[in-house]
Amino acid sequence: MVTLFLVSLIVIFYTYIGYGLVLYILLKILRWIRGHKAPVAETFTPSLTLIVAAYNEAYCIEEKILNTLRLRYPEDKIRFIFITDGSTDATPEIISRYPQIELMHKEGRTGKIVAVHRAMQEVSSEAVVFTDANTMINEDALLNISRHYNDAKVGAVAGEKRVQIDASADATAGEGFYWKYESVLKKWDSELYSVVGAAGELFSIRSALYEPVLPDTILDDFMISMNIAMKGYRIIYEPDAYATETSSANTGEELKRKIRIAAGGVQSMLRLKRLLWIFSQPVLSFEYISHRLLRWVVTPYLMLLALLLNTVLFARQTAGNYITWLLLAQLLFYSASALGWLFEKRRIKIKLFFIPYYFCLMNYAVIAGMIRFVFMEQTVLWEKAKRK
């Protein structure tokens, strides 16, 4: 029992802290061995198509259009497609006012991935950029993304997601902290070999490598990019191409989003079984297992197991004093999380407690997402989380 308890703690530590330390050490060694890497091309501008899939986004679509039209890129090499299948509000009408934007629309909602497949059939450019309707991207994003395609080994480029946290932030402040930490890990993943998947807020692929995913795919952006990685191409992380959005309206909205992602993570794991065979693509498998699989299907359950085993070992007094100290540390952490929950309910803004609360919320979402996936309660048609 002691061994199982200690192994659980080690895996938990590795998942959230240890993997980052391992990456840091590996990169230090690699930089010493190979010296300075060849610089990325300053400019390389292949033909691009920017695709935005928008469903009932009338509240933000004009801001997105204006943001899109401000992007710096050679005018003769860029094309904008906004697809609004199934929208019942004024989204298609607003887009139609801008002749620079190609509007694709048909009645009936069939899900984002079906809409993206339909748009991809109209693409003839060398590369495609996908971005969400409710995120704004920086003016040089397309230039910073496209330059990586000068390297034939690059099959996709992931942009950075930035979450705006206002001064009066509630427990959703943990979301911003989480994405800052994720950005560091993605940067190191990319330098070691490849980012493990891309987020839909902003990512790009070589058009020729696009492979339609199954229509029931929950995390379509992740699967589209991982299919390219499994073909032997790298996914590069480009922090100077970033998409900015506001934080979730509240933790209930953030939980809804996280549960959907968790359900999609379980589905993705089943469809990426080949990466569990580490001898096929060892570095990519190492990154995938460490950065994704452990978070999505292992560690949240080990957290529950570690607390249970620690309590039993303490009650039996069968181990040394370290068992007492570890139990105390766990209880303090979960108490801080509970205080974060209580403070949010009472609108008391003490950010110190929001991070452990968000961490526990995130791991609860993994368990809830697993249950939702097993009982087939998560579909590709989902309700967007409300943003501030």
C-alpha positions in Angstrom: 0.0 0.0 0.0 2.8 2.4 0.8 4.4 1.7 -2.6 1.1 2.3 -4.4 0.7 5.6 -2.5 4.2 6.8 -3.3 3.9 5.9 -7.0 0.6 7.8 -7.1 2.3 10.9 -5.7 5.2 10.6 -8.1 2.9 10.3 -11.1 0.9 13.3 -9.9 4.0 15.4 -9.4 5.5 14.3 -12.7 2.3 15.2 -14.6 2.0 18.8 -13.4 5.6 19.8 -12.4 8.0 17.0 -13.1 7.4 16.9 -16.9 8.3 20.6 -17.1 11.5 20.0 -15.2 12.4 17.0 -17.4 11.8 19.1 -20.5 13.9 22.0 -19.1 16.8 19.6 -18.4 16.6 17.9 -21.8 16.6 21.2 -23.6 19.6 22.4 -21.7 21.5 19.3 -22.7 20.3 19.5 -26.4 21.3 23.2 -26.6 24.8 22.3 -25.3 25.2 19.4 -27.8 23.8 21.1 -31.0 24.7 24.7 -30.2 22.6 27.4 -31.7 19.7 26.3 -33.9 19.4 27.7 -37.5 17.2 30.8 -37.3 13.7 30.7 -38.7 13.1 32.5 -42.0 12.5 36.2 -41.4 9.8 36.2 -44.1 8.2 33.4 -46.1 4.7 34.1 -47.5 3.0 31.1 -49.1 -0.6 31.5 -50.2 -3.0 31.4 -47.2 -6.6 30.8 -46.6 -8.0 32.0 -43.2 -11.1 30.1 -42.1 -13.5 31.1 -39.4 -16.4 28.8 -38.4 -19.0 30.9 -36.7 -22.3 29.8 -35.2 -24.6 32.5 -33.9 -21.8 34.9 -33.2 -23.6 38.2 -34.1 -22.4 39.7 -30.8 -18.8 39.6 -31.8 -18.6 38.8 -35.5 -18.1 42.4 -36.7 -15.2 42.9 -34.3 -13.7 39.6 -35.7 -14.1 40.8 -39.3 -12.4 44.1 -38.6 -9.6 42.3 -36.7 -9.2 40.0 -39.6 -9.0 42.7 -42.2 -6.3 44.5 -40.2 -4.0 41.4 -40.4 -0.7 42.1 -42.2 -0.1 39.8 -45.2 0.4 40.2 -49.0 -3.1 40.9 -50.4 -2.6 38.7 -53.4 -1.8 35.7 -51.2 -4.5 35.8 -48.7 -8.2 34.7 -48.8 -10.8 34.9 -46.0 -13.6 32.4 -45.7 -16.3 32.7 -42.9 -18.7 29.7 -42.7 -21.9 30.2 -40.7 -23.8 26.9 -41.3 -26.9 26.7 -39.1 -26.7 30.2 -37.7 -30.1 31.7 -36.9 -29.1 35.1 -35.8 -27.7 38.0 -37.9 -24.2 36.5 -38.2 -24.5 35.8 -42.0 -26.1 39.1 -42.7 -23.3 41.0 -40.9 -20.5 39.1 -42.8 -22.3 39.7 -46.1 -21.7 43.5 -45.7 -17.9 43.0 -46.2 -17.0 42.0 -49.8 -13.5 41.1 -48.8 -14.9 38.1 -46.8 -16.2 35.0 -48.6 -19.4 33.9 -46.9 -20.4 30.2 -46.9 -23.8 29.5 -45.3 -26.5 26.9 -45.4 -29.4 26.1 -43.2 -29.2 23.4 -40.5 -26.6 22.9 -37.8 -24.4 19.9 -38.3 -21.4 20.9 -36.2 -18.2 22.8 -36.6 -16.1 20.0 -38.1 -18.7 19.4 -40.9 -18.6 23.1 -41.7 -14.8 23.1 -41.7 -14.8 20.1 -44.1 -17.1 22.0 -46.4 -14.9 25.1 -46.3 -11.7 23.0 -46.9 -13.2 21.7 -50.2 -12.9 25.3 -51.5 -9.3 25.8 -50.4 -6.5 25.9 -53.0 -3.8 27.7 -51.0 -0.6 26.2 -49.7 -1.6 26.7 -46.1 -4.7 27.2 -44.0 -5.2 29.2 -40.8 -8.1 28.4 -38.5 -9.2 30.8 -35.8 -12.3 31.1 -33.6 -14.9 33.8 -34.1 -14.7 35.1 -30.6 -10.9 35.5 -30.4 -8.9 38.4 -31.7 -5.4 37.8 -33.2 -2.4 40.2 -33.4 -1.7 42.0 -36.7 1.5 40.1 -37.4 0.1 36.6 -36.6 -0.1 35.4 -40.2 3.4 36.5 -41.0 4.8 34.9 -37.9 2.9 31.6 -38.7 3.7 31.4 -42.4 7.5 31.8 -42.1 7.7 28.4 -40.5 6.5 26.7 -43.7 9.9 27.5 -45.2 11.0 24.3 -43.4 9.6 21.3 -45.3 9.5 19.3 -42.0 6.9 21.6 -40.5 3.3 20.4 -41.1 1.4 22.7 -38.7 1.9 25.8 -36.6 0.1 26.4 -33.3 -0.5 29.9 -32.1 -0.6 31.0 -28.5 -3.9 31.4 -26.5 -4.0 34.4 -24.2 -6.8 34.9 -21.6 -7.6 38.4 -20.5 -8.0 38.6 -16.8 -9.4 41.9 -15.5 -8.4 43.5 -12.2 -11.6 42.3 -10.5 -11.0 38.7 -11.5 -12.8 35.9 -9.7 -11.8 32.3 -9.5 -11.6 32.2 -13.3 -8.2 34.0 -12.8 -6.9 30.4 -12.5 -7.6 30.0 -16.2 -5.1 32.7 -17.1 -2.5 31.2 -14.9 -3.1 27.8 -16.4 -2.6 29.1 -20.0 0.6 30.9 -19.1 2.0 27.6 -17.7 0.7 25.7 -20.8 2.4 28.2 -23.1 5.8 27.5 -21.5 5.3 23.8 -21.8 4.2 24.1 -25.5 7.3 26.3 -26.2 9.5 23.6 -24.8 7.6 20.8 -26.5 8.1 22.5 -29.8 11.8 23.0 -29.2 12.3 19.4 -28.2 10.3 18.1 -31.2 6.7 19.0 -31.7 3.7 20.6 -29.9 1.2 17.9 -28.9 -1.8 19.1 -30.8 -3.1 22.6 -31.4 -6.0 24.6 -30.0 -8.8 25.9 -32.2 -8.3 29.6 -31.2 -5.5 29.9 -33.7 -3.6 27.2 -35.6 -2.4 26.5 -39.1 -1.7 23.5 -41.3 -0.2 22.7 -44.7 -3.3 22.3 -46.9 -1.9 19.2 -48.6 -1.7 17.4 -45.2 -5.3 18.0 -44.3 -7.1 14.8 -43.4 -10.8 14.9 -42.6 -11.6 13.6 -39.2 -14.7 11.6 -38.3 -17.8 13.8 -38.0 -18.4 12.8 -34.4 -14.9 14.1 -33.4 -15.2 16.4 -30.3 -11.7 17.9 -30.3 -11.5 18.4 -34.1 -8.6 20.9 -33.9 -6.5 18.6 -31.8 -7.2 15.6 -34.0 -6.5 17.4 -37.3 -3.1 18.6 -36.0 -2.2 15.3 -34.4 -2.9 13.4 -37.6 -0.3 15.6 -39.2 2.2 14.9 -36.4 1.7 11.2 -36.8 2.7 11.5 -40.4 6.1 12.5 -39.3 5.7 16.3 -39.5 6.4 18.7 -36.7 3.9 21.1 -35.1 5.7 24.3 -34.3 4.6 26.6 -31.5 4.7 30.3 -32.4 4.0 32.5 -29.3 4.3 35.7 -31.5 1.0 34.6 -33.2 -1.5 34.8 -30.5 -5.3 34.8 -30.1 -6.8 36.7 -27.2 -10.1 36.1 -25.5 -11.8 37.0 -22.2 -12.0 34.5 -19.4 -15.1 32.4 -18.8 -18.0 34.3 -17.4 -17.8 32.2 -14.2 -16.5 28.9 -13.0 -19.7 27.2 -14.0 -19.1 28.2 -17.6 -15.5 27.2 -17.4 -16.4 23.8 -15.9 -18.8 23.2 -18.8 -16.0 23.9 -21.3 -13.5 21.8 -19.4 -15.9 18.8 -19.2 -16.4 18.9 -23.0 -12.6 19.0 -23.5 -12.1 16.1 -21.1 -14.7 14.0 -23.0 -12.9 14.9 -26.2 -9.6 13.9 -24.6 -10.8 10.4 -23.8 -12.1 10.1 -27.4 -8.8 11.3 -28.8 -6.9 8.9 -26.7 -8.8 6.0 -28.2 -8.1 7.2 -31.7 -4.4 7.8 -31.1 -3.6 4.4 -29.7 -0.7 4.2 -32.0 1.2 6.7 -29.9 1.1 4.4 -27.0 3.6 2.2 -29.0 6.6 4.4 -28.2 8.9 2.7 -30.6 7.1 4.1 -33.6 7.6 7.8 -32.8 9.4 7.8 -29.4 9.8 11.5 -28.8 6.2 12.4 -29.9 4.9 9.5 -27.8 6.9 10.7 -24.8 5.4 14.2 -25.2 1.9 12.9 -25.8 1.8 10.6 -22.8 3.4 13.1 -20.5 1.6 16.2 -21.5 -1.8 14.8 -22.5 -2.7 11.2 -21.7 -1.7 11.4 -18.0 -3.8 14.6 -17.5 -6.8 13.2 -19.4 -7.1 9.7 -18.1 -4.8 8.9 -15.2 -3.8 11.6 -12.8 -7.2 12.9 -11.5 -8.0 9.3 -10.3 -4.6 9.0 -8.7 -5.3 12.2 -6.8 -8.3 10.6 -5.2 -6.4 7.4 -4.6 -3.4 9.2 -3.0 -5.7 11.0 -0.5 -7.5 7.7 0.3 -4.3 5.7 0.8 -2.7 8.5 2.8 -5.7 8.6 5.1 -5.6 4.8 5.6 -1.9 4.7 6.2 -2.1 7.6 8.7 -5.0 5.8 10.6 -3.0 2.5 10.7 0.2 4.3 11.7 2.2 1.8 9.7 4.7 4.2 8.2 7.0 7.0 9.2 6.3 10.6 10.1 6.4 11.6 6.4 2.9 10.0 6.0 1.6 12.5 8.5 3.3 15.4 6.8 2.1 14.3 3.3 -1.5 14.0 4.6 -1.3 17.4 6.2 0.0 18.9 2.9 -2.9 17.3 1.0 -5.5 18.5 3.5 -4.1 22.1 3.4 -4.2 22.1 -0.4 -7.8 20.8 -0.6 -8.8 23.2 2.2 -7.3 26.1 0.2 -9.3 24.9 -2.8 -12.5 24.7 -0.7 -11.8 28.2 0.5 -11.4 29.4 -3.1 -14.9 27.9 -3.8 -16.4 29.5 -0.8 -14.8 32.9 -1.5 -16.1 32.8 -5.0 -19.7 32.1 -3.8 -19.4 35.0 -1.4 -17.7 37.2 -4.0 -14.6 37.6 -1.9 -11.7 38.1 -4.2 -8.5 36.5 -2.8 -6.6 35.2 -5.8 -4.2 33.1 -3.6 -7.0 30.5 -3.3 -8.2 30.7 -6.9 -5.3 28.6 -8.3 -5.9 25.5 -6.1 -9.6 25.8 -6.7 -9.2 26.0 -10.5 -6.8 23.1 -10.3 -9.3 20.9 -8.5 -12.1 22.1 -10.8 -10.0 21.1 -13.8 -9.4 17.6 -12.5 -13.0 17.2 -11.5 -13.9 18.1 -15.1 -11.7 15.2 -16.3 -13.7 12.7 -14.3 -17.0 14.2 -15.3 -15.8 14.2 -18.9 -14.9 10.6 -18.8 -18.4 9.7 -17.4 -20.0 11.9 -20.1 -18.0 10.1 -22.9 -18.7 6.6 -21.6 -22.5 7.3 -21.5 -22.3 9.0 -24.9 -23.7 12.3 -23.5 -21.2 14.6 -25.3 -21.9 15.4 -29.0 -20.1 17.6 -31.5 -23.0 20.1 -31.1 -22.2 21.9 -27.9 -23.2 25.1 -26.1 -20.5 27.7 -26.1 -19.2 28.8 -22.7 -20.2 32.3 -21.9 -17.3 34.8 -21.8 -16.9 38.0 -19.9 
